[in-house]
Amino acid sequence: MKNVMKTILGLAVSAMMLFAFVGCGGPAETPADQAAAALDTTLSALKSADMEAIKNLGGGEEVFGEAEDAIGSEENMEAVLKIMFGHFDYTMGTPEQVDDSNVNVPVTVSNANMSKAVETWFSDLMAYAMSNPDIANDEAALQSKTIELLDSSVNKVAEEEDGILTEDVVIPMTLVDGQWTISENVDNGVLDAILGGFIGAIEGLTGGLE
């Protein structure tokens, strides 16, 4: 059980790390437009689930490397990326400039209902671990099976009538060293909405990520 939970936490951490990238939106007339363009670049790269596009974002290589460490390998990280954003979509609203270094961008996000998927996934994973106790001692095999079962659960839920969640959020952007990035102070609820409730569902399983 301990190794199973470690793998689940590693997957959750790797998912949250995906928001540390810096997008480059090209020339724009106002700071608000620049911030929105940078966010659009970041969200578009995530939506495409394209590792190379993400690595080309500012800080992408470093963050991706840390995420790989959390889930075991680049192959696993690519699989997690495709699961988390395979059903993701977004529509951006009009950005609001707070000051020269801060802009709030309203975004309507949608994704698979990860909360519902996690329930099935965890049940299936526990059943598999009980039937195959030796897998707990094979970290690579456990990580692979964890991702495989999650993929199956998410795709199944996404096909159901209420399988896609849509939510309006506001994403704060901050200018750091001449580049617009998602603010470090962004509410975890915003990231959770982008991930379809995945973070909250994992916290419910583990009693919190701390």
C-alpha positions as a Markdown table, in Angstrom:
| # | Residue | x | y | z |
|---|---|---|---|---|
| 1 | Met | 0.0 | 0.0 | 0.0 |
| 2 | Lys | 2.8 | 2.4 | 0.9 |
| 3 | Asn | 4.4 | 2.1 | -2.6 |
| 4 | Val | 1.0 | 2.4 | -4.3 |
| 5 | Met | 0.3 | 5.7 | -2.5 |
| 6 | Lys | 3.9 | 6.9 | -3.2 |
| 7 | Thr | 3.2 | 6.4 | -6.9 |
| 8 | Ile | -0.1 | 8.2 | -6.8 |
| 9 | Leu | 1.5 | 11.1 | -5.0 |
| 10 | Gly | 4.2 | 11.2 | -7.6 |
| 11 | Leu | 1.6 | 11.4 | -10.3 |
| 12 | Ala | -0.2 | 14.2 | -8.6 |
| 13 | Val | 3.0 | 16.2 | -8.1 |
| 14 | Ser | 4.0 | 15.8 | -11.7 |
| 15 | Ala | 0.6 | 17.0 | -12.8 |
| 16 | Met | 0.9 | 20.2 | -10.7 |
| 17 | Met | 4.4 | 20.9 | -12.0 |
| 18 | Leu | 2.9 | 21.3 | -15.4 |
| 19 | Phe | 1.9 | 24.9 | -14.6 |
| 20 | Ala | 5.3 | 26.3 | -13.8 |
| 21 | Phe | 6.1 | 26.9 | -17.5 |
| 22 | Val | 6.5 | 30.4 | -19.1 |
| 23 | Gly | 4.7 | 31.0 | -22.4 |
| 24 | Cys | 5.9 | 33.5 | -25.0 |
| 25 | Gly | 3.1 | 35.1 | -26.8 |
| 26 | Gly | 5.1 | 37.4 | -29.2 |
| 27 | Pro | 4.6 | 41.1 | -29.7 |
| 28 | Ala | 1.4 | 42.7 | -28.3 |
| 29 | Glu | 0.3 | 46.3 | -27.7 |
| 30 | Thr | -0.5 | 46.2 | -24.0 |
| 31 | Pro | 0.8 | 44.3 | -20.9 |
| 32 | Ala | -2.7 | 42.8 | -20.6 |
| 33 | Asp | -2.5 | 41.5 | -24.2 |
| 34 | Gln | 1.1 | 40.2 | -23.6 |
| 35 | Ala | 0.1 | 38.3 | -20.5 |
| 36 | Ala | -2.9 | 36.8 | -22.2 |
| 37 | Ala | -0.8 | 35.8 | -25.2 |
| 38 | Ala | 1.7 | 34.1 | -22.9 |
| 39 | Leu | -1.0 | 32.2 | -21.1 |
| 40 | Asp | -2.6 | 31.2 | -24.4 |
| 41 | Thr | 0.7 | 29.8 | -25.5 |
| 42 | Thr | 1.1 | 27.8 | -22.3 |
| 43 | Leu | -2.5 | 26.4 | -22.3 |
| 44 | Ser | -2.3 | 25.6 | -26.0 |
| 45 | Ala | 0.9 | 23.6 | -25.5 |
| 46 | Leu | -0.7 | 21.7 | -22.6 |
| 47 | Lys | -3.8 | 21.0 | -24.6 |
| 48 | Ser | -1.8 | 19.6 | -27.5 |
| 49 | Ala | 0.0 | 17.2 | -25.0 |
| 50 | Asp | 3.1 | 17.8 | -27.0 |
| 51 | Met | 6.2 | 17.2 | -24.9 |
| 52 | Glu | 8.5 | 19.1 | -27.4 |
| 53 | Ala | 6.2 | 22.1 | -27.5 |
| 54 | Ile | 6.1 | 22.2 | -23.7 |
| 55 | Lys | 9.9 | 21.7 | -23.3 |
| 56 | Asn | 10.3 | 24.7 | -25.6 |
| 57 | Leu | 8.4 | 27.0 | -23.2 |
| 58 | Gly | 10.5 | 29.0 | -20.8 |
| 59 | Gly | 11.6 | 26.7 | -18.1 |
| 60 | Gly | 10.1 | 23.7 | -19.8 |
| 61 | Glu | 13.2 | 21.5 | -19.7 |
| 62 | Glu | 13.9 | 22.0 | -16.0 |
| 63 | Val | 10.3 | 21.6 | -14.9 |
| 64 | Phe | 9.7 | 18.6 | -17.1 |
| 65 | Gly | 12.8 | 17.0 | -15.7 |
| 66 | Glu | 11.5 | 17.5 | -12.2 |
| 67 | Ala | 8.1 | 16.1 | -13.2 |
| 68 | Glu | 9.8 | 13.0 | -14.7 |
| 69 | Asp | 11.7 | 12.4 | -11.5 |
| 70 | Ala | 8.3 | 12.4 | -9.6 |
| 71 | Ile | 6.7 | 9.8 | -11.9 |
| 72 | Gly | 9.7 | 7.7 | -13.0 |
| 73 | Ser | 10.5 | 8.4 | -16.6 |
| 74 | Glu | 10.0 | 10.6 | -19.6 |
| 75 | Glu | 7.7 | 7.9 | -21.1 |
| 76 | Asn | 5.5 | 8.0 | -18.0 |
| 77 | Met | 5.5 | 11.8 | -18.0 |
| 78 | Glu | 4.3 | 11.9 | -21.6 |
| 79 | Ala | 1.6 | 9.4 | -20.7 |
| 80 | Val | 0.5 | 11.5 | -17.7 |
| 81 | Leu | 0.4 | 14.6 | -19.9 |
| 82 | Lys | -1.9 | 12.9 | -22.4 |
| 83 | Ile | -4.2 | 11.7 | -19.7 |
| 84 | Met | -4.4 | 15.1 | -17.9 |
| 85 | Phe | -5.0 | 17.1 | -21.1 |
| 86 | Gly | -6.5 | 14.6 | -23.5 |
| 87 | His | -9.9 | 16.1 | -22.9 |
| 88 | Phe | -8.9 | 19.6 | -21.9 |
| 89 | Asp | -10.1 | 22.7 | -23.7 |
| 90 | Tyr | -10.3 | 26.4 | -22.9 |
| 91 | Thr | -11.7 | 29.8 | -24.1 |
| 92 | Met | -10.0 | 33.0 | -23.0 |
| 93 | Gly | -11.9 | 36.2 | -22.0 |
| 94 | Thr | -10.7 | 39.8 | -21.9 |
| 95 | Pro | -7.7 | 40.2 | -19.7 |
| 96 | Glu | -7.7 | 42.8 | -16.9 |
| 97 | Gln | -4.6 | 44.7 | -16.1 |
| 98 | Val | -4.1 | 45.2 | -12.3 |
| 99 | Asp | -0.8 | 47.0 | -12.6 |
| 100 | Asp | 2.3 | 47.0 | -14.8 |
| 101 | Ser | 3.4 | 43.6 | -13.5 |
| 102 | Asn | 0.1 | 41.8 | -12.9 |
| 103 | Val | -2.8 | 40.8 | -15.1 |
| 104 | Asn | -5.9 | 38.7 | -14.4 |
| 105 | Val | -7.1 | 36.6 | -17.3 |
| 106 | Pro | -10.6 | 35.1 | -17.2 |
| 107 | Val | -10.7 | 31.6 | -18.8 |
| 108 | Thr | -13.4 | 29.1 | -19.3 |
| 109 | Val | -11.8 | 25.6 | -18.9 |
| 110 | Ser | -13.2 | 22.2 | -19.5 |
| 111 | Asn | -11.8 | 18.7 | -18.8 |
| 112 | Ala | -12.8 | 15.2 | -18.0 |
| 113 | Asn | -14.5 | 14.8 | -14.6 |
| 114 | Met | -11.3 | 13.6 | -12.9 |
| 115 | Ser | -13.0 | 13.3 | -9.5 |
| 116 | Lys | -15.3 | 10.6 | -10.9 |
| 117 | Ala | -12.5 | 8.9 | -12.8 |
| 118 | Val | -10.3 | 8.8 | -9.8 |
| 119 | Glu | -12.9 | 6.8 | -7.8 |
| 120 | Thr | -12.9 | 4.1 | -10.4 |
| 121 | Trp | -9.2 | 4.2 | -11.0 |
| 122 | Phe | -8.3 | 3.9 | -7.3 |
| 123 | Ser | -10.7 | 1.0 | -6.8 |
| 124 | Asp | -9.3 | -0.8 | -9.8 |
| 125 | Leu | -5.7 | -0.1 | -8.7 |
| 126 | Met | -6.3 | -1.4 | -5.2 |
| 127 | Ala | -8.0 | -4.6 | -6.6 |
| 128 | Tyr | -5.0 | -5.1 | -9.0 |
| 129 | Ala | -2.5 | -4.6 | -6.2 |
| 130 | Met | -4.3 | -7.1 | -3.9 |
| 131 | Ser | -4.4 | -9.7 | -6.7 |
| 132 | Asn | -0.7 | -9.0 | -7.6 |
| 133 | Pro | 1.1 | -8.3 | -4.3 |
| 134 | Asp | 4.5 | -8.6 | -5.9 |
| 135 | Ile | 4.0 | -5.5 | -8.0 |
| 136 | Ala | 4.4 | -3.4 | -4.9 |
| 137 | Asn | 8.1 | -4.3 | -5.0 |
| 138 | Asp | 8.5 | -3.4 | -8.7 |
| 139 | Glu | 8.3 | 0.4 | -8.8 |
| 140 | Ala | 8.5 | 0.6 | -12.6 |
| 141 | Ala | 5.7 | -2.0 | -13.1 |
| 142 | Leu | 3.6 | -0.3 | -10.5 |
| 143 | Gln | 4.0 | 3.1 | -12.1 |
| 144 | Ser | 3.1 | 1.7 | -15.5 |
| 145 | Lys | 0.0 | -0.1 | -14.2 |
| 146 | Thr | -1.1 | 3.0 | -12.3 |
| 147 | Ile | -1.0 | 5.1 | -15.4 |
| 148 | Glu | -2.6 | 2.4 | -17.6 |
| 149 | Leu | -5.6 | 2.2 | -15.2 |
| 150 | Leu | -5.9 | 5.9 | -14.9 |
| 151 | Asp | -6.0 | 6.3 | -18.7 |
| 152 | Ser | -8.7 | 3.8 | -19.0 |
| 153 | Ser | -10.8 | 5.4 | -16.2 |
| 154 | Val | -10.5 | 8.9 | -17.6 |
| 155 | Asn | -11.4 | 8.0 | -21.1 |
| 156 | Lys | -14.4 | 6.0 | -19.9 |
| 157 | Val | -15.7 | 8.9 | -17.8 |
| 158 | Ala | -15.2 | 11.4 | -20.6 |
| 159 | Glu | -17.6 | 9.5 | -22.7 |
| 160 | Glu | -20.4 | 9.7 | -20.2 |
| 161 | Glu | -23.2 | 12.3 | -20.2 |
| 162 | Asp | -21.7 | 14.3 | -17.3 |
| 163 | Gly | -18.2 | 13.3 | -18.0 |
| 164 | Ile | -16.9 | 16.7 | -19.0 |
| 165 | Leu | -16.7 | 19.6 | -16.4 |
| 166 | Thr | -16.7 | 23.2 | -17.4 |
| 167 | Glu | -15.7 | 26.0 | -15.0 |
| 168 | Asp | -15.0 | 29.8 | -15.2 |
| 169 | Val | -11.7 | 30.7 | -13.6 |
| 170 | Val | -9.4 | 33.7 | -13.3 |
| 171 | Ile | -5.7 | 33.1 | -13.9 |
| 172 | Pro | -3.3 | 35.7 | -12.4 |
| 173 | Met | -0.3 | 36.4 | -14.6 |
| 174 | Thr | 2.9 | 38.1 | -13.2 |
| 175 | Leu | 5.7 | 39.7 | -15.1 |
| 176 | Val | 9.0 | 38.2 | -14.0 |
| 177 | Asp | 12.4 | 39.1 | -15.6 |
| 178 | Gly | 10.5 | 40.4 | -18.7 |
| 179 | Gln | 8.4 | 37.3 | -19.1 |
| 180 | Trp | 4.7 | 36.7 | -18.2 |
| 181 | Thr | 4.1 | 33.6 | -16.2 |
| 182 | Ile | 1.3 | 32.1 | -14.1 |
| 183 | Ser | 1.6 | 33.7 | -10.7 |
| 184 | Glu | 3.0 | 31.7 | -7.8 |
| 185 | Asn | 0.0 | 32.9 | -5.8 |
| 186 | Val | -2.5 | 31.2 | -8.2 |
| 187 | Asp | -5.2 | 29.5 | -6.2 |
| 188 | Asn | -5.0 | 25.7 | -6.2 |
| 189 | Gly | -8.6 | 25.7 | -7.0 |
| 190 | Val | -7.8 | 27.2 | -10.4 |
| 191 | Leu | -5.2 | 24.5 | -11.2 |
| 192 | Asp | -7.6 | 21.9 | -10.0 |
| 193 | Ala | -10.3 | 23.2 | -12.3 |
| 194 | Ile | -7.9 | 23.0 | -15.2 |
| 195 | Leu | -7.2 | 19.4 | -14.3 |
| 196 | Gly | -10.9 | 18.5 | -13.9 |
| 197 | Gly | -10.8 | 18.1 | -10.1 |
| 198 | Phe | -7.8 | 15.7 | -10.2 |
| 199 | Ile | -5.8 | 17.4 | -7.4 |
| 200 | Gly | -8.8 | 17.5 | -5.0 |
| 201 | Ala | -9.6 | 13.9 | -5.7 |
| 202 | Ile | -6.1 | 12.8 | -4.9 |
| 203 | Glu | -6.1 | 14.8 | -1.7 |
| 204 | Gly | -9.3 | 13.1 | -0.7 |
| 205 | Leu | -7.5 | 9.7 | -1.2 |
| 206 | Thr | -4.3 | 10.5 | 0.6 |
| 207 | Gly | -5.6 | 12.9 | 3.3 |
| 208 | Gly | -3.7 | 15.8 | 1.6 |
| 209 | Leu | -0.5 | 16.2 | -0.3 |
| 210 | Glu | 1.5 | 17.5 | 2.6 |
